[in-house]
Structure formats: structure tokens, C-alpha cells
Amino acid sequence: MSGLSPDNVATPARIYDYLIGGRDNFEVDRRAGDALVKVKPDIRINMQESRKFLVRVVRYLATAGRVIQFLDIGAGIPVQDAPGMENTNEVALAANPAARVVYADNDPVVLAAARAWLTSPTAEGTVAYVEADLRDPAGILRQARETLDFSQPVAVMLVGILHLLPDADRPYDIVRHLMDATPPGSFLVVSQPASDVHGAQAARGAKRYQRATKIEQTNRTQEEVARFFYGLQMVEPGIVAANKWRPDAGADTAAHLSNWVGAGRKP
């Protein structure tokens, strides 16, 4: 189990790892994941498609967006041996050998795993890790500046984490704080469970998630997700379900997913 220590409470990172097909999880996480599937049957494909979205959006930003710096907050346990669900640094460095990636997470287990498995295969590239909480954006930025040059565009990645911030934590202010620190040409990337698609199932899933992890889950509407992008220029096709954001050729886009994703550019 790669040094991970089991306990009696499932964690968001390990549940996510289990549901997207990872191998760094415990029985408590698998039971929690299976219980979530029972009340919200599409949760597994939602998480898998959200991960595939991450791969596509990083590839897009590193090529068409011309961004080589990525700040991935709440990245979770690195995925191994799962084609199509690679980690941010793998995708970015494959697109540009000079890419710089900073991972930020407040889970020590995640950071230990990241340090063990995620490296830069190129001499020009850089991969770094900081222990920080999204509720402290100033702390994240302070540490990220040791690796990233904030006079140049940065892609701020918030994939699968904003649902862990209730409105009382002022998530919109947090996102604005992060983006205010970036120069024009930077991007914001968001993936967020929906409350306005399969609403009853989504509500039941959120309650079961909180019961398993002791962490409140906040689903949001498409309109509420759009608020994170205030003042940014949306990348086409805008805010859509994960499987409908610039899908790869031959990808299945028929599934009616209950998540919203998007990317916006700072003018």
C-alpha cells in the first residue's frame, strides 16, 4: 500500500483514488465508495470523467494556451498505471519539457505519495509539492512562488476540491485571491459536482459522503460554478459536463453526468 496508514475513517483522496481505479486505498475507503455508488450510481463515471478532463485541459493549456506553469491544488493521491488518467506533471511535461508544476494539498499522506512518485523526467522541468490548505490561499501562493514565476501565466487547477468548501468558507473570495495573484494570460480550471443534475441522487450522495468522511460536501449549480469565472474569458465550450469538454476523438459523450467543468483565461 505504498506506506499509507489505514484508519477507521475514509478520506476524500483515497475514496477518489478507489473510484477512478487507483490502488492506494483501504477497505474503509472501498466500503465508503461502494456506499456512494449505491445512492449515486453515476459517481464513479463522474470522477473518472473529471480526471480525464484534467488530462485534456492540461494538454490544451500547455499547447494552445501556451502555459507552462501549473498550480494544482488538492490534486489527491497520484494515479499510477491508469492510461488516460495521468497526473498533471506527466501531461504538462509531455507537452513541454520546460513545464513547472506545483502540487498543493493539506493531506500529509497525499504529499508523501507525491514526493515518492511524481518527478520531472526532463532536465528543464520542475515538480514541487507544498503542504497547504485551500482555505489559506496566501499560504499556498507564498510557497508556490518558490517554484513558479508569477510574472508569467499560471494555470490554477481546482479539480475535485471546491466541493469540500462550503459557502461559509467563502470559496469565491478564495478563488479570486488566487487569480488576483496571477498575470494576464493565466487560466482557472474548475471541476465541481453538480446540484442541478440528478439533484435527488446528488443530495443523497453528499450526505453519504459526509457520513463516511466527516467532511461536508457542497454541490453547486451551473450558474454557481460560473461565478468562479467572473471576469475571465471562458474557453469553449464553456461550463459543461466533464465528458463534453473538448472530448477526444471517439470518446463517449452520451452519458448525462452530474458535474460541471470549465476553464477561463484571465484577460
N, C-alpha and C positions, 0 to 999 in steps of 0.2 A: 504493500500500500504506500510505497514511496515515503515512508516516515510519517504519514498522517496519523494523528492520535484520535481514536474513536471516543465519543462521549455519548451521553444519553439524549442529546438534543441535536436534531438535524440542522444543518446550516444552509443558507441560500446558495453558497458556492458549490457545496457538494451535491445538493439536490439538482442544481443546474447541470453539473458535471454528469450526473447519472442520467438525466432525461435527454441529454444530447448525445449519449453514447460513450461518455468517458469512463475511466476505470478507477478514478481516485475518489471513492465514496465508500460509505459503510452501510451496514444493514439498516441502521436507523434512517439514513438518507433515502435508501431504496424503498423502505416502507412508506416514508413520507411522500416520495414521488409517486408511488403506486396509488396512494390515497388521493393525491391531487388528480391523477388521471381519472379516477372513478367519478369525481364530481365535476371535472372539467376535461372531457375526453380529448380536446384539441391541444392541451397544454404541451404535450411532447413535441408535436409538429410546430407549434408556435415557437418554442425555444430553439428547435433545430433550424427553422427558417430564419429566426432572428440572428443566429450565428452565421448562417450563410449570407445574410445581408451584410454583416460585419465584414466578411471576406470581400464581397463585391464592392462595398463602399470604400474600403481602404485601397483596393486596387484602382478604383476610379479616381480617388483623390490623389494617389501617388502618380497617376498618369495624366488624365485630363485636367485634374485640379492643380497639378504641379505643386503638391505639398509633400515635403519630405520629413516633416516633424509631426509626431503624433503623441498626444497625451491621453492615454486610455485609463479612465477612472472606473474602478470597480470591475476589472477585467475578469475576475474569477480564476479558478484553477486552470492552468494551461492545458489545452487539449493535445493529446498525443495520438498519432496513428488514426486520424479521422479525416480522410480526404474530403475537401470541400468545407471543412470547419477549422481551418488553420488559424493560428494566433496572429494578432496584429503585426508583430515584428516580422513574422515569416512572410506575410503578404507584402508588407511595405518594402522590405529589403530585397525581395524578389523583383519588385518593380523598379527600385532604385537602390543600388548598393550603398549609397551615402545616407540612407534614411536614419532618423533618430527617433527612438520610441521610449517613452517613459510610462511605466505602469504604476498606478496608484491604487492601493487597497488598504482597508483597515483590518483585514483578516490576516494574522501572522502566518497561518497555515498556507494561505494563498501566496504570500510573499516568499515563504521558504520554498515552495514548489517552483515559483517563477525563477528564483535565483538558481535553482538546481537545473532547470530545463531550458530556460529561454536565454539565448545568447545571440550575438551577431556573427553570422558566418562570413562577413566581409570585413576587411581591414578598415574601410571608411565608415561603416555603420556603427551605431551605438544603441545599446539597450540598457535601460536603467530601471530601478524599482524604488518606490518610496512608500513608506508606511504613513498613511494619512486618511482622514475621513472626509467624505464629500461635504459634510456639514461645516468643514473648515476649509473653504476654498483658498483663503490666503495662505494657509499652511501648505496646501498642495502646490500652489504657484511658487512659493518660496523655494521649495525643494526641487520642483521641476526646472527652475531657472538654472540649476547647477548643470543641467544637461542640454536643455533646449534654449534656443536663441529667440526670445520673444520680440525681437525687432523684425523677424521673418515669420511668414504664415505658419500657424499651428492648427492641426485638426484636433479639436476637443471631442473625445469619444465618450458618450454616456449611453452605452448599450447594455440594457438589462440592469439598470441600477436606480433610475429615478422613481420606480415604483416602491422603493424602500424608504423614500422620503415622503412623509405625509405633508399636507399643505401647511401644517403648523410649523414645519421646519423651513418654510419659505423657499421652496425649490426654485421658483422663478428668479428670485434675487440671487441665489447661488449660481445659477447658470449665467445670469447677467454679469456677475462678478468675474467669472471665469472668462467670458467672452470680451469683457471690457479690457482685460489684460493682453488681448491678442491684437495684432495689427490687421489692417485690411488685407483681404485675400485668405484669411483664416476661415475655418469651417467648424460648424457644430453638427455633430451626428447624434441622433437620439433613437432609441428603441424603447417602447413603453407598452405594457399590457393595456388593452382597451377595456373601457367600461360600457361602451355603447355598441358592442358587437357580442352576441351571445351573452347578454347582460346578466341574466339569472345565473348561468353557469360561472361567469366571471366573478360574481359576488360570492358564490359558494366556494369557488377556488381560493379567493382571497382570505376567507375565513379559515379554511382548512390550512392554508399556508401559514397564517398567523398562529394557529394552534400547534403546528409542527415546529416552527422556528422561533416562536415568541417574538416575532417581528411583524409589525403592521404592514400590510401591502395596500398600496393605493393605486387602483386602476384609474385611467383617465380617458376622456372622450377625445375624438379627433380635434375638436376645437381647443380643448385644454392643452393638448400636445402642441398645437400650432402656436400657442402663447410662448413656448420656449424659444421660438424662432423670430420673435418680434424684432424688426429692424434688419433681418437678414434676407438675402435673396435665395429662395428655395431652388434647389437642384431638381429638375424634372425627374420623376413625375409628381413631386410634392410629397405630401404626407399620405402614405398608403400602407396597406398590409405588407409585411416583410417579403412575402413571395412575389409581390408585384413591383418591387423597386428594382428597376433595371435588371430583370432576370436574365440568367444565362440562356443561351440558345437551347431549346429542348426542355427547359425546366417546367415543372408542373405549377401552373399559376391558378389552377381551378379551385384549390382549397380556400374556403372562406374563413380566414384566420382572425383571431381576436387580439391583434396587436397593431400598433401604429409605429412606423419608422419614417425617418426623413433626414435630409442633410441640407444645411443652409450655409451660404457664403457671406462673410462679412464684407460689405462694400467699402 
